[in-house]
Amino acid sequence: MGSEGSSPDRQAQVAVALQGKKVILCVSGGIAAYKAVYLARSLTLLGGDVRVVMTEAAQRFVGAQTFAGVTGNPVVTELFTDAPFAPHVELARGADVAVVAPATANALAKMTAGLADDAFSATLLSVRCPVVVAPAMHAEMWDHPATGANLAELERRGVMLVGPDAGSLMSGDEGVGRMAEPDEIVAVLASVLEQARDLEGRRVVVTAGGTQEPIDPVRFIGNRSSGLMGFTIAREAARRGGKVTLIAGPHNLAPPGGVDVVSVGTADEMREAVLQAAADADVVIKAAAVADFKPVQHSDRKLKKAAGPPDISLVPTPDILAELGSTPSLRKPGSLLVGFAAETEQDPRRLSELAVEKLRSKGADLIVANEVGSNDSGFGSRTNRAVIASSEGVADIGLVTKDALAAALVDTIAERLR
Ligand code: CTP
């Protein structure tokens, strides 16, 4: 049991990652609680020290005794006991990773609000380790804006999401809401434990969003970048111990926790902020979609319609990435420079060629080329189709969530910094 779909090598690595690790398994009340028993058993067989905390509702689906049996540890179900210590504090202390499986809509809402009215939620408020959630609920509840908003807030705080999968639900309906399979959750927990804090002590600069080049006080030249990719990278880098400065163009996103945010409007402002931060950065990641051109001049007063269509002459903005790539003195010796390439190219081979071209033209160490312009990739989408190019070759990442792309990119960066 455990990571059955992966190679024997990977299974061995998963076991190494879990060996002796204190894993808190928080079980909330859904039918998928039965799958949490398999999860507990897999994690235990792989060498994890698995401690289970259950909500009252979870105990309607599976008995605490079952978890005690498969983990060999007592199960926490009560907030108040006659023990001389608080069980949830004891549970949370020294934990390496916590996983909420299944995470019901109610559990996600309680985590978001920071409630602590039972042992389950009090434990989650007390842990200081990485937290992974594996949601399971009816498709309607998953689709509700309240659940979406809760998850967005939890992800902003660094909570990682696995699943839910699409398929047949207990209600007999088809839809998104099935808890991820235990093997998949084990794999995520292992990689969280492997990656934990591999950017510790590193200074990371990330740029995000588009810039806006003013035409007059109300109009600008801009692009459709939402900033989500850069924000996701900043959050991932911070979660892994990096000291992150996020230089962001105008956006509507909540800043990730533990990240210094510098807000800029134009390409010139972004250049100034980046050059200042790059001097002592170990890695500069230019995920921003900087406007390539700006009006030669902009009017201080709103241009009136009656004056007719304005003649707007454009000049290039400074290419910040190319400047950093061609002037080593602007950066810390040994630092890494990562650029992005937004391309309307669906063919991975062509995307790779463009990435390699930009690697050279920008003088970067890595280029992440992602497809923009289709519904499932690029600006505004939750997923990206991407490749990562370096002097050693091109890795095709495929179509993945921006979270997964951020994790893959930070893996590559951490590896190179080592
Ligand atoms: N970039 C930059 N400064 C600019 C324009 C782009 O630093 N004035 C950076 C972006 O942050 C990104 C990379 O350059 O990391 C590539 O951006 P992209 O728009 O894909 O490429 P361009 O250089 O603008 O070339 P083209 O639009 O012709 O593909």
Residues whose N, C-alpha, C, O or C-beta is under 5 A from the ligand:
A	BS01	CTP	K286 A287 A288 A289 V290 A291 D292 T317 P318 D319 I320 L321 G339 F340 A341 A342
